[in-house]
Amino acid sequence: MALADISPFHTRAQTLPSNLASKFANPLHAYKNCRCSVLPPPRRPLGILCSVAPNQVQAPVVPAAPAGAENKRECFGVFCTTYDLKKDEKTKSWKSLINIAVSGAAGMISNHLLFKLASGEVFGPDQPITLKLLGSERSFQALEGVAMELEDSLYPLLREVSIGIDPYKVFQDAEWALLIGAKPRGPGMERAGLLDINGQIFAEQGKALNAVASRNVKVMVVGNPCNTNALICLKNAPNIPAKNFHALTRLDENRAKCQLALKAGVFYDQVSNMTIWGNHSTTQVPDFLNAKINGIPVKEVITDTKWLQEEFTERVQKRGGVLIQKWGRSSAASTAVSIVDAMRSLITPTPPGDWFSSGVYTNGNPYGIVEDIVFSMPCRSEGNGDYELVKEVNFDDYLWKRIKKTEAELLAEKRCVAHLTGEGNAFCDLPEDTMLPGEQ
């Protein structure tokens, strides 16, 4: 079989041994043990880029190439090398590759997250991964730079990297999809406009996941407004269980734990059972009624109810905006950490009696929250990638009133994107413009 580097200028063929030829029968699909880059951005020369180790190449036939056709190779060093994990003594005990797709892969959040994934921080020291990085035509050169940095970092668990701008190719066989890329709100843009622009992005990505991803792919939506983007995504992916879609509210949970720990004078690992209810906006509800410090209800440790209801709640709701004022940009490193935390919460058994927050589909919830929206609620997991909603939570009038407010906001957002979820014409009646962290 001949495997070619294809461009509009020339074709360079390499003949593979017969034992490898069948594994590359479809050159657009990266072989499991081959680190390849499949790069098909429009208005750029098409590149199908892969190589094998030098001792596996048999007498390559190289036709004469036109002038200027050299240096068209886009493959990234070691990511173009064929590995046989079964023959490598060090990797015999390793698990099968996990395919992880990341959108917005050239952005600041991904710049922190990708290296955490490659280091084994999420899946452990014996779990090899492949990273499938999605960018845009404008960010494609930066995406190449990201791949180069991953190459230079020499992560042994990172066995494959591919980059591209077509979600139907990048999401192929993805088992995790971390959807980070989204358009920030520009000057003068109404929030309804942001919902529509980003909603179109997530509708298309939902369709791509539905078409080519693993049927059990876990989807983590980070791009804002993440709750409604997650709803749009799952509505456009009917063949994937709605329960597999998450909107990231873990950063809000982490921020709430930090504030309670500071007030109580303890380290933050002593804070448990922290729930963020509702939307990832300034209507979110950090729940101090059910939270605990050293196993004791927060209200018994922090007796200043006025501080809990006012200062604590507002600090958590507006923390992202304050960070922007201090630093001039929205959070990136802490967001990446919270994505890692959220993923680990799904693949690690939840400690007995504790829970974590995630924005999930409300159908069948035990709390009386309206169905058919994505709403942050308390979850626990057995570590198998799935979760269940926690039933043993308490409500008082203060908590329930604020839950209904954030619920109303999410219902209004849902009406704004009805044209993207298959529910008819959109109608925007947002109750107020609750600025999301990072939208400014």
N, C-alpha and C positions, 0 to 999 in steps of 0.2 A: 504494500500500500504506500502511496506517496502522500505525505502530509505537507501542505504548502503554506508559505507566507504569501498572502494574496494582497495585491495592491493594484491600483489602476495602471501602474507603470510596468510591473513585471511580476512573474511568478517564480519563486524559488522552491523547488521540490526537494524533499528529503525522503528517502526510502526507509521505512521502518521494518524491523525484523517481523517475521510472521507472527511471533507470539505477542507482539504489541499491536499489530495492525488492527485486529478486531476491536481493541479497546478504543481506537480512535476512528471508528466507523462513522461517527457523527462529529465532525470537527468543531461544531458550535457548542458541544457539550464537554466541559472539562472533565477529563478522566480522574477518577477518584484519587489516585495517587500521583497526579501530575499537577504541579503548580503552574497554572496557565493564566493568560489574560485574554479575554475575548472582548474586543473593542470595536463596537460598530456604530459610533456616533455619526449622525447625519452630517452631510457636507464636509466630512473628513474621509480620507482614504480608509476603506474597510480593512481591518486587520484581524486575522485569525492567527493568533500567535502562541506557539507552543514549541518546545524543543525537548529532545531526549538527551541523556548523557552521551558524551562523545563516543564512548566505546559501543554504543548501541546503534549508531548511525552507519549505514552501509553505503559506501560509494555514492554520495549525493551528486545529483546531476544539476548543475547550475547553468541555465541558459544565460546568454549575454543580456545584460540589463541596460536600459537606456541611461544616458547621462543624468545624474542627479537622483537616481533611484536608490542609491546606497543610503544607509542610515535611516531606513524606514522602519526598522525593527523596533517594536514597542515592548518586548518582553522584559520582565524585571528579574534579571539574574537568577538567583536561587529559586524563584517561583516558577521558573521554566524547566526545572530539573525533574526527571522522573524518579520517584522513590518507591521502593517496594518495602512497605512497613513490615511484612511478614518475614523478610530476610534480615531486618535490622534487629539485632539482639535487644537493644534498648527499648524498642517499641513493641515487642511481642505481647506485652501485657496491656497495651493501649486499647481503648475502646474505638468503635467505628467513628468516622468523621461526623461532626455536626456542622450542618450548613447554616450560616448566619448571614442574612442580608441586612444591610444598613443603608438607609436613604439619608441624603444630606451628609454624605460621608466625607466631604471636604470641609465641613464646618467646624466650628470651635468645639462643640460638644463631642463630636466624633473624634476630634483630635486627642481628646482625653480618653474616650471610651474604647476605641479600637485597641489601644495598647493594653488596657486592662483585660479585654477579652483574650488577646493573644498571649498574655502572660499566664493564663489559667486561673485568674482570680474568680471567674464565675463558675466554670465547669470542673475545675480541679486539675491536678498535675499529671493525670494520665488520660486526658481527654483532648485529642487533636481536633482542630477546627479548620473550617474554610471560611474566609470572609469574602462576601460578594458585595461590592461597594457601588452604590448608585449615586450618580451626580447629574449635573446638567451639562449642556454643551459649553456654557460659560465657565463652569467650574472644572472642566475635564482636565486641564493642565494641572490644576491643583490636586486633582484626584491622583494623577500620576505621581506627584510629589509625595502624597500620603503613602502610596504603594512603595515608593523608594525608602521612606523612613521605616516602614514595617520591615522591609528587606534588611536594612542596616541594623535593625534591633535584634536579629538572630534568635527569634523566639522558636524553640524546638517544636512547640505544639501547633504553630501556625503552618499548616501544610499546603494551603492553597490560598491565593488571592486573585480575584478577577474584578475588573472595573468596567463600567459601562453607563449609558444614559437611558437604556431601554428597560423599563421594569419587567417586561415580559421575558427578557433574557436574564437579567440580574436575579430575579426572584425564582428562577428555575430550581425546584426541589428544596426551597428554603424551609428549614425547620423552625427558625426564629426569624422574625422580620421586625427590625427596630426602625420605626418610621420617624426620623428626626427632622428631615428637611421640610421646611414650610416658609412661606413668605412672611416677613415681619410687616407690621402695619406702618405705612409711611405717613408723612405729614398730610393732614387733611383727609385721610382715608377713614370712612365710617366703618364701625365694627361690622355692620352687615356686609360691607364690601369685602372685608377680610374673610368673613365666613364663606362667601361665595368663591373667592379666588382660591383659598386653601382647600375648600371643599371639593373643587374640581380636581385638584391634585390627588386628594385622598380617594375620590371616587375612581379615578383611573388606576391608582395603586391597588385598590380593593379588587378591581376587575382583573388586574394582572396576577395578584395572589390567587384569586379564584381559578384562574386558568392554568397556572404552572407550579404553584407552591405545593409543598406537602399538604395532604388533606388534614393533618393535625398541627399545622404551623401555629406557633404562638406569636401573636402580633402585639407589639408594644408601641402605642402611638404617643409621641412626644411633641410633635409640632402643634403649635397652638392655633385655634382653640381645641385642645386635645380631646376633650370629652365628645364634642360634636364631630370632630374629624374621625374619631374612632367609630362613632355611630354611622357616619357616611361610609367608611371603609367596610364595616361588617355588612351593611345593607347591599353593597356591591359585590359581596363575596358569599353568596348563598350556599355554596358547597362546603364552606368552612364553618364549624360550629361557632355560633355567636359568643359562646362562653370563652373562646380562645382570644378574644380581643380585649386589650387593656388600654386605658388612658392613664398616663403617668401622673399620679398624685403622691408618689413616695417622697419627692423632695419636700412637699408641704408637710408630710408627716415628720420627716427628719427635722425640719425647722421648728415644728411644734415641740418635739422632744427636747430640742436644745433649749428653747425658752423656758420650759418647765424645769429642766435641770438647773439652769442658771438661777431661777427664782428660789428653788428648794435648796440650793447649795450642794448638789450631788452631781456625780458624773452621769452623762446622758445614758449610759447603758443600764442605769437603774430605772429608767422610764419605760413603761410597757403599756400595752393595750391602748395605743394611741390611734384614734380614727380621724381621718379627714372625710367629712361627708360632702357629697355634691360635686360642684363644678370646680375646675382649676381656674378660678377667677377670684376676685375680691369678695364674692359671696360664699366662698368655701367655708365650711364649719369645722374648725378644730375642736374636737370633743374632749373637754376636760372632765365631763361627768363620769365617763367610763374608764378614763386613763388611770394608771397607777404609778406610784413611785415607791420602789422597794416593796411592791406587793400591796401597798396601802392606797386606797382611793385618793386621788389628787386633792379633792376638796377637804380631806382630813389632814393633809400635809400642808397645803397652801390654803389658809383660811380666809384670805383676802378675796372675797367673791367679786368685788368691784374690779380688781386687777384681772381676774380670770375672764370676766365677761367683756371687759373693754380693752385694756392694754394688751393682754396676752393675745386675744383674738385678732385685734388689729395688727399687731406685730407680725403674726403668721400670715395674714391675708396680704399684707403690703410689703413683706420682706423682699420680694423680687424687685419691686419698684425702688426701694431704698438702696439696694445693691447697685442698681443702674445709676442712681444719683451719685453714689460714692465712687464707682469705678468706670462709669461711662459706657457700660455694656451689660447685657444680661448674663446671668450665671451660666457657666459652662462646666467647670470642673465639678462643682457640687451636683449639677444635673447628671453628669456622667456617673458619679458615685451612686446617685439614687437609682439610675437605670440598672446598675450592677446589683444594688440591694433588691430591687423589684424582681429581677430575674432569679436571684438566689432564693428569694422567698417562695418561688414556685418550684424550685428543684431541690429544696432542703425542707425537711419536715418542720413545721411551725412548733416552737417550744410549747409544751403543755400549758394551756390557760391563756396564751398570748394570741395576738393576731396582727395583721398588717393591713394597710390601706391600698386599694387599687380601684381605678375607675372601670367598672364592669357593667355588663348589660343587666337591666333591672328585672327582666321577665322572671317571675317566680320568686321574687325577693320576699322575705318574711316580715318586712317592716311597714308595709303599706305605702311605700314610695311608688309613684306612678310607673307603669311599665313602658317599655320600648324607648328608653333613653339610656345613655351611659352615665353612671352616677358612682362617685367614689363611696365605697362601703367597706366594712370590716370583713376580711377574708382570712382563712387559714388553709394550709396545704399539707398534704401527706408527702410532698417532695417529688411527686410524679408529673409535675407540670400543670396539674389541675388545681382547683380550689373549691372551697365551699364557703357560703356566707355564714357568719357567726350569728347565732340566734340569741345567745344570752347577753343582750345589751339592754341598758335602761334608757328611758327617755323622760325628760321633764318638759314643762311648757317652754322654757327658754330654748332648749335644744331643738324641739320639734318646730317651733316657729321659724327658726333659722334654716332648718332643713327644707321647709316648704318654700322659703324665699329662693334658695339656690335651685330647688326643683323647678320653680316657675321660670327662672332664667334659662334653664336647659330646655324647657318646653318651648320657650320663645325662640331659642336658637334653632331648635328642630324645625319650627315653622319656616324659618329663614332659608333652610336648605332642603325643603320638601322636594324641589325639582331635582335634587341629587340623590335622594333616597327612594325615588319611585312613588312618592305620595302626592303627586299633583303639583300645582303652582305654588311657588314660594310666597310667603307673606311675612314681612318683618315687623314685629311690634315689640322689640326689645324693651323691657321695663326701664332700664337705665344702662348707661355705657360704663360697665365695670371693666376698667382697664386691666388687661392681663399682663403679668410680668413679662417684659421683653417686647411688648407691642409698640412701645413708644419710639 
